[in-house]
Amino acid sequence: MNMAKILITGSSDGIGQAAAQLLIKQGHTVYLHARNSTRASEAQKSTPGAAGVLTGDLTSLSSTRDLAAQANSQGPWDAVIHNAGLGPSNSLPKTADGFPSTFQVNSLAPYVLTALMQKPKRLLYLSSSLHSGGSDSLSNLKEESSSSMAAYSASKLHDIILANAVARYWPDVQSCSLDPGWIQTKMGGSGAPGKTSTPAKAIAEFAVGKSPVFGEKTGVYGNPQGAQNPQRAALDEGKQEEFMKLCREFSGVPFPK
């Protein structure tokens, strides 16, 4: 197997860390990501063999831009896994940039990182089956949602919209989205039925270009069991264009086509 160089955001614990550990065990070069230096130190200790840890707080646009610069200094990458995210119970207030925190971390930050980083061979955006109940309205993204669950569900729809838009813009890059399932993590809770090993395996297979879920296809949404049909809005090219335009306006970062 050819060895790959991979960046996984949000890999200081949970699914991201489990995928990193698996890839490292296979001999690949893996960089972790944590939101600050304390978390970075913890991540490095709990994931021996990681090539390094990049730091960046995704609730801050300036910090997200800096993370992209760090990533470019360590690239090029075979795969970038956009795993970082805030969960359905998130109660953080609006960010200093003026956006609801769930939207900024789960939706806007992946856009900024993708736009500013050098193209990898493969891009994977972590979504959720809960996206199916997310609002497809993009008219009030700067406003707080009616509930944290509504905000989360909408953001996971945004991740599929983003993955599909990138797949159209960059046909030379495989861009897909993955529902990891309801997993026992800090986000999923101890009562979740799934283990991190299942999505970690799916992520690792995609990262090295050996995914039985996605194969060589791009613009596909799936879970560890196979490809799935996302909410119809995720396939709407007009909706994709609207989302990318808003992200460009909100962040000041144009998307290179």
PEWOCOR-V415918 format. One record per pair of residues at least 24 apart in sequence whose ideal C-beta (glycine too) atoms are under 8 Angstrom apart, sorted by sequence separation. I is the first residue (numbers start at 1). J is the second residue. D is the distance in Angstrom with one decimal. If there is no record, write none. Layout:
I;J;D / I;J;D
//
This chain:
3;27;5.7 / 4;28;4.9 / 5;29;4.5 / 6;30;5.1 / 7;31;4.8 / 8;32;6.5 / 9;33;4.4 / 24;48;7.9 / 25;49;7.8 / 128;152;7.5 / 134;158;7.8 / 178;202;6.3 / 1;26;7.4 / 3;28;5.4 / 4;29;7.2 / 5;30;8.0 / 6;31;7.2 / 8;33;6.6 / 24;49;4.1 / 84;109;7.2 / 128;153;7.5 / 131;156;3.8 / 178;203;7.0 / 199;224;5.8 / 1;27;7.9 / 3;29;6.6 / 5;31;7.8 / 7;33;6.8 / 17;43;7.0 / 21;47;5.8 / 24;50;6.3 / 58;84;5.8 / 130;156;5.8 / 131;157;4.2 / 198;224;5.1 / 12;39;4.7 / 20;47;5.4 / 12;40;7.3 / 82;110;4.4 / 128;156;4.1 / 131;159;7.4 / 178;206;7.3 / 17;46;6.7 / 127;156;4.6 / 131;160;6.0 / 12;42;6.2 / 13;43;7.6 / 17;47;5.9 / 20;50;6.3 / 127;157;7.7 / 176;206;6.9 / 12;43;3.8 / 82;113;7.0 / 11;43;6.5 / 82;114;7.6 / 127;159;4.5 / 13;46;7.6 / 59;92;7.1 / 80;113;7.6 / 126;159;6.9 / 127;160;5.2 / 12;46;7.8 / 33;67;7.1 / 80;114;7.8 / 107;141;7.7 / 125;159;4.4 / 60;95;6.9 / 125;160;7.2 / 174;209;7.8 / 178;213;7.5 / 11;47;7.4 / 59;95;4.7 / 60;96;6.6 / 61;97;5.0 / 127;163;7.8 / 59;96;7.6 / 60;97;6.9 / 80;117;6.7 / 125;162;6.1 / 59;97;8.0 / 103;141;5.7 / 125;163;4.5 / 176;214;5.0 / 124;163;7.9 / 31;71;7.8 / 77;117;7.7 / 80;120;4.8 / 123;163;7.1 / 174;214;7.2 / 12;53;7.9 / 77;118;7.3 / 79;120;5.6 / 82;123;7.2 / 85;126;6.5 / 100;141;7.8 / 176;217;7.5 / 59;101;5.7 / 71;113;7.3 / 75;117;7.2 / 76;118;5.5 / 78;120;6.2 / 79;121;6.5 / 80;122;7.6 / 82;124;6.7 / 88;130;7.3 / 99;141;7.5 / 100;142;7.4 / 174;216;6.9 / 176;218;6.5 / 179;221;7.3 / 181;223;6.1 / 31;74;6.1 / 61;104;7.8 / 75;118;5.1 / 77;120;4.0 / 78;121;5.1 / 79;122;4.2 / 80;123;5.6 / 81;124;4.9 / 82;125;4.7 / 83;126;4.8 / 99;142;6.1 / 100;143;7.3 / 102;145;7.6 / 123;166;6.2 / 174;217;7.6 / 175;218;5.4 / 176;219;7.1 / 177;220;7.7 / 178;221;7.6 / 179;222;7.2 / 180;223;7.3 / 181;224;6.6 / 68;112;6.8 / 72;116;7.6 / 76;120;7.0 / 77;121;7.7 / 78;122;6.7 / 79;123;7.4 / 80;124;7.6 / 82;126;6.4 / 98;142;6.7 / 100;144;5.3 / 174;218;4.7 / 175;219;6.5 / 176;220;4.9 / 177;221;4.7 / 178;222;6.2 / 179;223;4.3 / 180;224;7.2 / 59;104;5.9 / 64;109;5.0 / 68;113;5.3 / 72;117;5.9 / 75;120;7.6 / 79;124;7.0 / 81;126;7.4 / 100;145;6.8 / 173;218;7.3 / 176;221;7.0 / 177;222;7.8 / 178;223;6.7 / 58;104;7.0 / 59;105;5.9 / 67;113;6.6 / 71;117;5.2 / 72;118;5.6 / 102;148;7.0 / 106;152;7.3 / 176;222;7.1 / 178;224;7.8 / 7;54;7.1 / 58;105;4.5 / 61;108;7.8 / 65;112;6.7 / 69;116;7.5 / 107;154;8.0 / 171;218;7.2 / 64;112;4.9 / 68;116;3.7 / 103;151;6.8 / 107;155;4.8 / 114;162;7.3 / 131;179;7.7 / 9;58;7.7 / 64;113;6.4 / 68;117;5.1 / 102;151;4.1 / 106;155;3.6 / 110;159;6.6 / 179;228;7.0 / 94;144;7.3 / 102;152;5.9 / 106;156;7.0 / 123;173;6.0 / 125;175;7.7 / 127;177;4.6 / 129;179;4.9 / 33;84;6.6 / 58;109;4.0 / 61;112;6.8 / 65;116;6.3 / 100;151;6.1 / 103;154;7.7 / 107;158;3.9 / 111;162;5.9 / 119;170;6.3 / 122;173;7.0 / 123;174;7.0 / 124;175;7.9 / 125;176;7.5 / 126;177;7.5 / 127;178;6.4 / 128;179;5.5 / 167;218;4.3 / 168;219;6.9 / 103;155;5.9 / 106;158;7.0 / 107;159;6.8 / 110;162;6.0 / 114;166;6.1 / 121;173;6.7 / 122;174;4.6 / 123;175;4.4 / 124;176;5.7 / 125;177;4.6 / 126;178;5.8 / 127;179;5.3 / 128;180;7.7 / 129;181;7.6 / 167;219;3.3 / 102;155;5.3 / 106;159;6.7 / 119;172;7.4 / 120;173;6.8 / 121;174;6.8 / 122;175;7.8 / 123;176;7.5 / 124;177;7.2 / 125;178;7.4 / 177;230;7.5 / 119;173;5.4 / 124;178;5.8 / 126;180;6.1 / 103;158;7.7 / 107;162;7.3 / 164;219;4.9 / 163;219;7.0 / 91;148;6.5 / 164;221;8.0 / 90;148;5.3 / 163;221;7.4 / 89;148;6.0 / 88;148;5.7 / 88;149;4.7 / 90;151;7.3 / 160;221;5.3 / 19;81;6.9 / 90;152;7.0 / 7;71;5.9 / 19;83;7.5 / 88;152;4.2 / 16;81;7.2 / 87;152;6.4 / 88;153;7.8 / 86;152;7.4 / 7;74;7.7 / 16;83;4.1 / 15;83;6.3 / 16;84;7.2 / 168;237;7.1 / 5;75;7.7 / 7;77;5.5 / 85;155;7.4 / 160;230;5.0 / 164;234;5.9 / 5;76;7.4 / 6;77;6.7 / 9;80;7.7 / 160;231;7.5 / 164;235;6.7 / 5;77;5.5 / 6;78;6.2 / 7;79;7.6 / 8;80;8.0 / 9;81;6.8 / 11;83;6.5 / 161;233;7.1 / 168;240;7.2 / 5;78;5.1 / 6;79;4.7 / 7;80;4.9 / 8;81;4.4 / 9;82;5.6 / 10;83;4.5 / 157;230;7.9 / 161;234;5.3 / 4;78;3.9 / 5;79;7.9 / 6;80;7.5 / 7;81;7.0 / 9;83;5.3 / 10;84;2.9 / 157;231;5.9 / 160;234;4.0 / 4;79;6.2 / 6;81;6.8 / 8;83;5.6 / 9;84;4.0 / 10;85;6.3 / 165;240;4.0 / 157;233;6.6 / 164;240;5.9 / 165;241;7.4 / 82;159;7.4 / 157;234;6.3 / 161;239;6.2 / 165;243;6.8 / 124;203;6.6 / 161;240;5.4 / 165;244;5.3 / 162;243;6.8 / 124;206;5.2 / 161;243;4.9 / 162;244;7.7 / 124;207;7.3 / 122;206;6.4 / 122;207;6.7 / 158;243;6.4 / 162;247;7.9 / 169;255;6.8 / 122;209;6.5 / 170;257;7.8 / 121;209;7.1 / 169;257;4.9 / 127;221;6.7 / 129;223;7.2 / 136;231;6.9 / 134;231;7.0 / 136;233;3.6 / 89;187;7.9 / 132;230;7.5 / 87;186;7.9 / 88;187;7.9 / 131;230;6.7 / 132;231;5.1 / 87;187;3.7 / 131;231;6.0 / 136;236;8.0 / 87;188;7.7 / 138;239;7.3 / 85;187;7.6 / 127;230;7.9 / 131;234;7.4 / 136;239;6.5 / 9;113;7.3 / 138;242;5.3 / 138;243;5.9 / 141;246;6.3 / 138;246;5.9 / 142;250;7.7 / 141;250;7.5 / 15;126;7.4 / 7;120;8.0 / 83;203;7.5 / 81;203;5.8 / 81;206;7.8 / 81;207;6.3 / 79;206;7.0 / 79;207;4.1 / 78;207;7.2 / 79;208;7.4 / 78;208;7.5 / 79;209;7.9 / 78;209;7.6 / 111;244;7.4 / 112;247;7.6 / 111;247;4.1 / 115;251;7.8 / 116;253;6.2 / 115;253;4.9 / 108;247;5.9 / 112;251;5.1 / 115;254;6.9 / 107;247;7.6 / 111;251;6.8 / 115;255;4.7 / 112;253;5.3 / 114;255;7.6 / 115;256;6.6 / 108;250;6.1 / 111;253;7.6 / 108;251;6.2 / 111;255;7.4 / 99;250;6.9 / 15;180;5.5 / 15;183;6.1 / 14;183;7.7 / 15;185;6.2 / 14;185;3.9 / 13;185;7.3 / 14;186;6.2 / 13;186;6.5 / 14;187;6.7 / 18;196;3.9 / 22;200;5.2 / 26;204;7.2 / 17;196;8.0 / 18;197;6.5 / 21;200;7.6 / 22;201;6.7 / 28;207;7.5 / 19;199;7.4 / 28;208;6.6 / 15;196;5.3 / 18;199;7.7 / 19;200;4.2 / 23;204;5.0 / 14;196;6.6 / 18;200;3.7 / 22;204;4.7 / 26;208;7.6 / 15;199;5.1 / 19;203;4.0 / 23;207;6.2 / 15;200;6.1 / 19;204;5.4 / 23;208;7.4 / 15;203;7.2 / 19;207;7.4 / 65;253;7.6 / 61;251;6.0 / 61;252;7.9 / 8;203;7.6 / 8;207;8.0 / 6;207;4.8 / 6;208;7.9 / 4;207;6.2 / 4;208;4.8 / 4;209;7.4 / 2;208;7.8 / 1;208;6.8 / 1;210;7.8
//
